Amino acid sequence: MRKFLAALVFAALIGAPAAAQDEPVFDPGPYGGGAVYLNDAHREANDKWGYAGAYRAGDYVYLSGVVAGAWGGEPMDDAAFRENLRQVFKRADDVLGAADASLEDVVEIISFHVWGSPMFSGDKRAHMEALAEVKREFMPAPHPAWSAIGVSELLPNNGVVELRMVAYAPLAD
């Protein structure tokens, strides 16, 4: 992946064609890194709101929030919520991978919860139990630092929980 990022930077400098639709996109920036997207479509979706899917700054990767929600508009039961959370962790790992990091490199999680959301049948405890259990499937010990924050709503309609992560993934010399 590091070679791929270096090739993207080189291609940008010499004016080569843009990366294919299914390849990660890297926008060089300060701090020894830049903005990272899964592909051109991911970049376009994030450009609407003016943020990157992830941002590499030296040896750190900052993952923008990935949201679990009731996308069909119907409230989720516990099983559906857990499956939605699994998709969030898979998406987070994909975006981190585009930045040459992984869930194994995560040192901090901040989760934002719409406690009592009508889109999830469980209470605050059910939120945390489901999230903690699914997190363990993807991120065994040692555990990263984690703060859980209650909010009134999330940007996407029907969003229930949003995960933001920071990974420490040193670049090879």
N, C-alpha and C positions, 0 to 999 in steps of 0.2 A: 504494500500500500504506500509506503514512503516513496518508493520509486515512482508509483503512479502520480502522487501529489507533485513530485519534482517534475515529472513529465508534463503535467498540466501547467505548472508555472512556466516551464520552458516554452510550451506551445503558445501560451498567452503572450509571452515576450516576443515570439517570432511571427505572431499573427496566424497561426495554424487554425484550421476549422475547430469549432466548438466540440466538446465531448459529446458522444452519442447519448441518446435519450435515457438509456438505462445505466449510465456510468456516473459515479460521483462527480460533483462539480465543486471546484475549489476557487474561491475568490481571494487572491493574496491580499494581505493587510499588514498592519504593524504588529509588533510583539512576537515576531517569529512565527506567524501563522496567517490565519484568515478565516473567512466564512466558509462553511462546508454544507453541502446539500446532497441528498441521495442521488438526484438527477435533475435535469432541466425543469421537469414539471414541479418537483419539490421546491426548486428555486423560485419559479414563477408564483407558486402559491404563497410562499413566505414573503416575496417582494410586495405583495398586496398590502401587508401590514408593516413592512419595513424591518424584518428581522431575519436572522439566519437560523437554519435548523440546528446548527452547532457552530461554535467558534473556537478555533484552536489559537491559544496564546502561549507560545513556547511549549512547555511540557504539559500544559493544562488544556482540557477540552471542556467547554461550557455548553451543555445541551439545553436548548430551549424546551419549554414545557411540552410534554406529550399528554394528550387528554383522553381519558376514558369517559364514555358517555352513552346515553340511550339514543343512539343515532336514528333508530326507527321511530322515535317519539313515544314508545311504550315503556313504562317503568320496567326496570330490570329486577329479577329476583337474585338471590345470592349466587347461584350457579352462572347466570348470564353476566353478572358483574365480574366474577372471577375470570371468566373467559375473556371479557373485554380487557381486564387488566393484563392478562397474558399477551394480548395483542399489543398493548402499550409497551410492555417490556421488550417484545420482539422488535417493535418499531424503534424504540430507544437504542437497542443494540445495533440495529441497522444504521442508524444515523451516526452513532459513535464509531462504528466500523468505517464509515466513509471518512471519518477524521482520524483514522488509524488508532482507534482505542476500542474498548469493549466494556461491557458491564463489569467485568472483573477489575477494571481500573477505576471504578467509581469510588470516590472518597466522601462524597456528600450527596444526600437527597433532600430536596425540599418538596413536600407534597402539600397541595392546596385542595381542601375538601369543602364541598357544599354539603355540610351536615344537614340532615333532614330533607334532602332533595326529594321531590316527588318522583324523580326518575330512578330511585333506588329504594327498595323496600326495607333496607336495614337502617339501623341507627348508627351513631358515631362508633360504637364498639364494633359493630359488624363491618363498617368501612375499614377500620384498622386491622381487624382480624383477617379479612379477605386480602387486604394489601400486603400484610406481613407474610401470610402464607404463600401468596403468589411470588412475592419478592424472593423468598427462600428457594423457590424452584429455579430462579434465574441467577441469584446472587447469594451463594452460601457464605458462611463466616470465613474470614472476619468481616463484620458488618460495617458499612460506612456510617458516618455521622448522619443523623436524620432529624429533620424538624417537620412536624405536621401542623398545618395552619388552616383554621376554618375561615372560609370566605362566603360572601353572599351569593356570588355567581362567578362563572368562568366565561371567557370570550365566546367559545362555541355554545350555541343553544343546546340545552340538554346535557352539557358537560357536568360530570359528577366529581371527578378527581383529576388533578393535573400533576405530573411528575416533572420536576426540574432536577438535573444532575450535574455534578462536576466530577470529571475524571482526571487522574494524574497518569499520563502516559508519555514518558520521556521519549523524545525522538532519538533515533540512532545517530551517532556521529558519522 
